[in-house]
Amino acid sequence: MQSLTTFAALLLASVLFVPLFKRAGLGTVLGYLAVGMLIGPFGIKLVRDPDNLMHTAELGVVLLLFVIGLELKPSRLWALRRSVFGLGALQLIGSAAALAVAGRYLGLSLSAAALVGIILALSSTAFVLPTLAERRELSTRYGRDAFAILLFQDLSVIPLLALIPLFGTGKSTALTHPAVGLGLLVAVAVVGRPLLNALFRHVARVNSREMFTAAALVTVLGLALMMQAGGLSMSLGAFVAGVLLADSEFRHELEASIAPFQGLLLGLFFMAVGMSTNLSLLVKFPWQILGLTVGLVAIKFGVLYGLRRLVGGAKPEARLLALALAQGGEFAFVLFDAAQSFRVLGEVQADKLTLVVALSMAVSPLLLMLGDFLARVDVAKQAPRAFDEMPGEASEVVIAGFGRVGQIVGRLLLARGARFTALDVDAEQVDAVRKFGLKVFYGDAGNLDVLHSAQLGEAKVFVLAIDDVKASLRTAELVRKHFPNVQIVARARNRFHASRLMDLGIERQIRETLPSSLEMARWTLELLHEPPALVDQMVSSFARHDAEVLARQQAIAHDEGKLIQSSREAREELAQILEEARTAFVKKAKGVKA
């Protein structure tokens, strides 16, 4: 009953506090750590013995390594080989060497300093990747570099877990001799893939999601326990299981089955780490702990920034990358515990370093905020790029916004041989498009002087393909006022945008997702075995009705209550129209047969 009460308290505390940390931009990992510190033996003492909880919570790390293994398809690893094994290896070696030197200077033995340097060189995958995803920066250059470095670090954890016993003073038993573990690893690698594929094919025939989830958990835990029995780590076993199934047809379903358990147990692991963090050390040695934290962040930042610049990275990218990866990682908690078990580090040393890693993770959101501030300062310092000089001859068409929509219009005009002048306010987009041989000018179509320079007054058509709704409407209003004779063809992002364009008298406007959505609906109906002729009629009826409803709702677009009522009536009206179309189609088909 006590354990059930403890588990309920953990869930309640995490539900209450973790969302607050995420909303504040501090990340869920820090939220879990804070919850653990709050309710642990160094906080309000709701949980007094976190060690028992840690044994269960470590399954979260085990499942995390299984998922990492699943992601390691050989083709994906090969595509990222330069970043992973180039920049990733440089970062780990460079940071580990610098931190090992610092550790040796602070009095650690040679073996302890080397191990501590490698462990502290690792960054937090569980913090960085979700944070970059939330900030929509995983697809940026520095985001891709961060992913590659973290992937190499995660791969490095596996041999590190196996090598920690060699740093220590404990003696191996016959069962845990390194040769036994190595032999077991080779055996699993050779026969594991066909056996696991056969197992999951057998389970898939049952067509039970529960059985599939159970089989996934049995596979992970079975291989983890097998590796542990052979003197290796459970995490290594889970990682091997993931790699063996990386090319399997069941990979995506396995990941979906494991994800809820991994997320919950990983959160539990971070809470257990927070409970185990000896906050009394911060009271006893405040300057030492804070100094070590600042030193860790500074060394990792300096090494990674220097290496990224050395291999050709721009200053802003190198700075963002170094700030994102300057903290310690979640695997440090596991590795320091293992180092203490094998007597590489003393208990106080391991506790101090664990606290330093936790504090470095705590300041990570602040480092990212600092990076954003410095980026804004850089932009403010830069002199604004002057708009391009426009062509001397007027064109039949002026395109405002040369992104994914404007480019398709431009390509078709080029194929027809029609001359056009394309404008875009995004300098990077302009430079990128020019590499492909398309002529586009850097200029703001919402600026009247730019429109005069583009000789819009002599054009026949103005294509409004600007993505931003406010900028699009501002430009549309400007063109309608100063160039009333130019025909406007506009792109709308949604119904609201389309309605506002109609308010400005622009009838030739289309929602960018409407044609593709109608085509998807057409395919879906055909796959439901509806007759193609009936599908055409239904889609056409829908499109006509939708246009009529949009025109009717234009007058009440700013009255939410009337708009909701109108939408309900429109749905009923549409259902009746489509039912009448189906009935007429069936009658006609019967008449033809007769």
N, C-alpha and C positions, 0 to 999 in steps of 0.2 A: 504493500500500500504506500509505503514511504517513497519507493522509486516511482510509482505512478503519480504521486503528488509532485515530486520533483520534475518529472517530465512535463506535467501540465503547467507548472510554474514557468519552465523554460519556454514552452510554446506561447504562453500568455505574454511573457516579457518581450519575446522577439516580435510578436504581432503588434505590441504597443510601441516599441522603440525603434525597431529596424526601419519601418517605413518613414519615420521622422528623419533618420540619417540619410536615407535615399533621397527624400524630398529636398533636404538641405544641400544635396550634391556631394555628400561625404561618402557615399557608397554603402552597400549592404554589409560588406566584410567588416568595416569599422563598426557598424551597428551591432553585429553579432559579438565582436570583441568587447564592446562597451557593455552589452547586456551581461556577458560572462563576468566581467570585472565587477559589475554592480551587484549581482546576486551571489558571487562566489565568496570564498573564505576571507578575502581581503576587502570585501564590500559589506553588504548587509547580512552575509553569512546564511543566506537561504539554502545554499548548497555548501556543505562543509568538506566533502570528500570528492573533489573533481576527478581523481585518478580513475575511479570505477567508470565514470561517464566517458573519460577519454578513450578507454579501450573500445567502447561501442562507437564513439564518434569518429575514431580513426578509419572506420569503414567509409566515411565520406571521402577521404583522401584516396582510399583504395578504388572507389568507384570513379573518382575524378581521373585517375590514371588509366582506368579501363576506357573511359570516353576519349581520352587523349590518344590512346592506342588505336581506337576505332577511326580516328581522324587521319591516321598515318597511312593513307593509301600510297603505295609506291609512286604512282603517277604524280600525286600532289606534292610529295616530298621532293621528287625530282625537279618539278617546276620551281620550287622555292630553294633549290640547293645552294645557290650563291648567297642568298640572304641568310639562310639558316646556318650553313656550315662556314660561311665567310664572316659576316658581321656578327652572327651569334657566337661563334667560337672566339673571335677577337674580343668581344665584350666579356665573356666569361673568364678567359685567360687574363686579360688586362685588369679587370676589376679584382679577380682573385689574387693576383700577384701583388697589387697595391694594398689590398686589405691584409694579406698575409704579412707583408713587411710591417704594416702598422701594428698587427697583432704581436709580432716578434718584438717590436720596439716596446710594447706595453707589458712584456714579460711572459708571453706564452711560449711553450716549448715549440720546437721546429715543426713536429707533426701536428700539434694542436693548432698552431698558427696557419699552417697550410690548409687544414680541414676547415677551420673557421673562415678563412678567406674565400674558399670555394662556396661554402654555405651562404655567407653574406652576399656573395656576388649574384645569387639568385634573386629574381624579382617576383612580384605577386601576379601570377596568371589570373587568379580568381578576382583580383581587384582591377587590374589594368584592362583586360579585354572587355568585361561588361561596361566599364566606365567609358572606354573609347566607343563602344557600340551605342551607348546612350547619347554620347556627344556627336555621333555620326562621323567619326573620324577614322574608322577602321579601313576605309577605302583610300585615305590620304597616303602620301608617301611615307610619312613618319608612322602612321598607323600600321602599314604593311611591314615596315621594319621592326616595329615593336612586336608584332605577331611572330615574325620569323625568329627574333631573339628569344622570346618566351618559349617558342617551340623547342629551340635548341636547349634552353635551360631545363625544360621538362624532360627532354631526352636524357640530359646529364644526370638527373636525379636517380635514374635507374642504376647505372654503374656506381654512383656514389653510395647508394644504399648498400650495395654489395661489397664496397671497399672499406666502409667504416670499420668493420671488425679488424682489418689489417692495421689501422691506426692505433687500436687499443691494446690493452695488456691482457685481455681475457684469453684463455686457451680454448681451442676448438675441441669438441668431442668428436668421436668417430662419426656420429651421425651428421654433424654440422661441418665437417671438413670441406674446404672450398671445392675439392674435386667432386664431392657428392652433389653439391648444388649445381656445379657446372654441367655434370653429366645429366642431371634431371632437366636442366634448362634445354640442353641439346635434344633430349628425347621428346620433350613437349613440343619443341619447334618442328621436329620431323613428323610426328604422328598427330599433332594437335589439330591442324587445319581440317584434314578429312574427317576425323572423328567428330569435331564440333559441327561441321556442316551436316554430317549425317544425323546428329542429335537434333539440330534445329529443323531439318526437313521432317523428321519423325514428329516433332512437337507441332509443326505447322499443319500437319494433316488433321490434327484434332480440332483445329480452328477455334482455339480458346485463347483469348488474350491473357487471361490469368496464368494459364500453363506456360505461355511463352515468357511472361515476366518471371515466373518461377524458374524456368530453365536458364534464363539470362543470369539471375542472381546465383543459382547453383554453379554455373560456369565460372563466374567471377570469383565467388568465395571458395569454390573447390580448388581452382588453380592457385589462388592466394594462399590457402592453407597448405597446399602441396609444396609451394616454394618455401614457405616458412618452415615446414618439416625438413626441408633439404638445407636449412641454414641460411636461406636467402630471405628477402622481405616479402610480406604480403603484397605490397604495392607493386613489386616486380612481377608477381604472378598475375595481378590484374592487368598490368600493362601488356604482358605477353598475350593474355587472352584477347585483349582489344586488337592487337596487331594481327593475330591469327584470323580475326573476323573482319579485318578492315576491307577486304575485297569481297566479302560475303554478300549474297543477295539479301541477307537479313540485317545488314548493317544499320539501316535507318530505323527499322522497327526496334532493334536492340537499343539504340540510343534513346528512342522515345520511351521504351519500357523502363530504362534505368534512370532517366532524367529526374523524375520526382524523388526517388530514393537518394540520388546523388545530391540534389539541392538541399533536401532536408537534413541529411547526415553531414554534409559539408558545413551547413549553418550550425549544426550541433557541435561539430569539431571546433569551429571558431569560438563558439561560446565556451567550450571546455578549455580552450587555450586562454581565453580571457579570465576564466576562473583560476587557472593555474598560474597566471602571471603574478609574480610576487611584487605587488605594489609597495610593500614595505621597503624594498630596496630603493625605490625612488625617494622615499623619505630619508633613508639612511645615507644614501649616496646620490643626492640630487644632481650635483654638478658633474659627477662622473658619468651617470647614466645619460644626462642631457648632452654632455660632451661627446660621448660615444655615438649617440644618435645623430648629432650634427656632423660628426666625422664620417659616419657611414654614408649619409646622404651626400655630403660634399665630395667624398672620394668617388662614389659611383657616378655622380653627375659629371665630375671632371674627366674621368676616364672615358665614359661613353660619349661625351661631347667631343673630346679630342679625337677619338677613334672615328666618329661619324664625319668629322671635318676632314680627317686624314684620307678617308676613302672617297671624298668628293661631295659630301653633303653640304647644303646651304646652311648658313648660320641659324635661321629661324627653325628649320627642320631638325637640325642637330640639337638645338636647345630644347624643343618640345619633346623629342625622343628621350633625352637625358633626364628631363624632369619627370616624365611619365614612368621611367624605370629606376628611379633613384632609391626606391624603398626596398626593404627586405621582403622575402616571399613566404607564403604559407608553408612551403616544404621545410623551411628553416625550423619550424616548431617540431616537426617529426625528426629531422636530422639532428638537432641539438639533443633531443631526448635519447636518440640512439647513441650519440657521442658520449652522453653521460652514462648510459648503460654499459658501454664498453670502456669506460674510464679514460676516455680521451680528454674529457673536460670534468672538472669538479662540479658539484651541485650548484654552488654559488655562481661560478662562471657561466654555467648553462642558463641559470635563471636570469642573470644580468643580460646575457645576449638575447634571450627570448624577449625580455622586456624592451630591449633596444629595437628589435625587429618590430614588435607591436607598435611602439611609438613612431617608428619610421613609416609604418603603414598609416598611422593616424594623421600624419602631416602630408600624406600624398595628395589629398584633395586640395590642400592649400598650395602645394607646388604646382598643380595644374592651373589653379586660379592665377598664380604668379605668372605662369607661361602665357595665359590669355592676356593678362595686363601688359606684359612685355611685347606681345604681338601687336596689341593696339597702339603701343608707343611707337613701334617700328613703322606702322602704317601712317601714324600722324606725322612722323619725321620725313616720310617720303614725299617728294614733290609730286603733285597730281600729274598723271600722264596727260599730255595734250591730246585733244581729239584729232583723229586723222584728217588730212586734207581730202575733200571729196572729189570724185571724178569730174572732169570738165564737161562731159556730155550728160544730158539728162537721160534717164531710163524710163521704160514703160511702167516698171513696177519698183516700188520701194518696200523692202521687207524690214520690219522692226522686230528684232529678236531672232538671232540665228542659232537657236539651240536645236533640240530634237525635232520640233515642229517646223520651224523656219527652214531648216536644211532640206527637209523633204520637198517643200514647196520650191525652194531654189534649184534642187536637182532636176525636178520635172521641167522647170522653166528653161534650164540650161539645155536639156534634151530637146526641147521644142525650138531652141535658138532664140529665146526671148531675153533681152537684156534687163538686168535688175541691179539695184543698189541695196546691199544688205548692211544693216546697222546692228551693233550689239554693244551694250554698255559694260560687258564683262571682258576686261583686257586679256585675261588668260584664255577665255573661250575664243576670242578673236585670233590670238596667236596659235592656238591648237588647230583651229579650222584651216588657217592659212597653210599649215604644213601639208594638208591634203590637196592643195592647189585651188581651193575655193577663195574667191575674192570677197572679203568682208571688211567693213570699216569700223574702227572703234569710235563710237559716238552715241550720245544719249538721244533717243528719238523723242524723249519728253522735253527736249530743249528746242525752242523755236528756231534759234540760229542754226542748229544742226540740220533741221528739216529744210530750211531755206538753202543751206549749202548742198544738201542732197538733191535739190531742185525738185522737191515734191510737187510744187505747183504745176510742173510740166508732165508729171506722171499720170497714168490712167488709173492705176490701182495701188492702194496702200495695204499691205498685208501686215496685220497686227498680230504678231506671234510672241509677244512678251509674256514670260512665265508669271511674273509677279502681278497680282490682281490690281493693287493700288497703282503701280506704274503703268499698267495697261490702260486703266480707266483714265488716268491723267493724260496719257498720250492720245487716247481716242478723243477726249474732249478738246485737246489742243488742235488736232487735225480737223475735227468737225468745224471749229470756230474759224481757223485761218485758211483752210483749204477745202471749202465746201463742195467744190466740183470734183474732188477725187473720190472714187469709189473705195469703200473700206471692206476688206474681208478680214474678220477677226476670229481669233481663237479664244474660247472661254474655258476656264478651268472647271467651273461648276455652274449649277443653275442660278445661283446668286450673281455670279459674274455675267452670265448670259443676260439676265434680267436687267442689270445695270447698263450693259451695252445697248440693249433695246431701248432703254430710257433715253439714250443719246441718239436714237434714230438709226442705229446700225442693225440692219435686218440680216445681212449676210454674216452671221456668226454661228459657230458650231462648238459644242462642248468637245474637248479633245478626246474624251473617253467614250463618247456616244457611239461612233461607228464600230470601234473595236468591241464594245460591250454588246452591241446588236449582233455582231458576227459570232461572238462567243455564245450568245443565247441561241442563235440559229443552229450552230453545231450541237449544242446541248439537246435541243428539241429533236434534231435528226437522230442523235444517239439514243433517244427515248422512243425511236421507231415511229415518229410522226411523219406523214407523207411530205416530201419536199415541197410540193405545191402549197400545201396547207401551212407549212412553216414560213414560206415566202409571204403568204397572205397575212399571217399573224404578226410577223416582224414589221411588215409595211403598215399594218393597222396600228401597231404600238407606236411606231415612229410618228405617224400623223397625229395620233391622239396626244402623244407627249408634247409635240409642238403646239397643239391647240391649248393644252393645259398650261404650258409655259406662258403663252400669250395672255390667257385669262388671269393667271396669278401675278402678272407683272404689276397690276394696279394695287394688289394687296400684299406685295412682297415685304412690307415693313410692319405688317400686322400679324404677329405670330399665331394668334388664336384663329383668325380667318384663314390663314395659310394652312394650318393643320386640318381644319374642317374641309377646306377645298381639296386637300390631298386625299383625305378619306373618301370623299365623294368621287374623286377621279379614279381611285382604285376600283370602286364598285362599278363605275361607268366602264372602265377598261375591261373588267371581267365579263360584263354583259356583251360588250362589242366582240370580244374574242369568242365567247360562247355562240353568239349569232353567226360569226364567221365559220366556226366548226360545223354548226348545224347545216348551214347553207352548203358547205363543202361536201358533207356526207350525202345530202339530198342529191346534189349534182352528180356525185360519184355513182350513186345507185341508179340515177336516171341514165347515165352513160352505159352502165352494165346491162340495164334493161333493154 
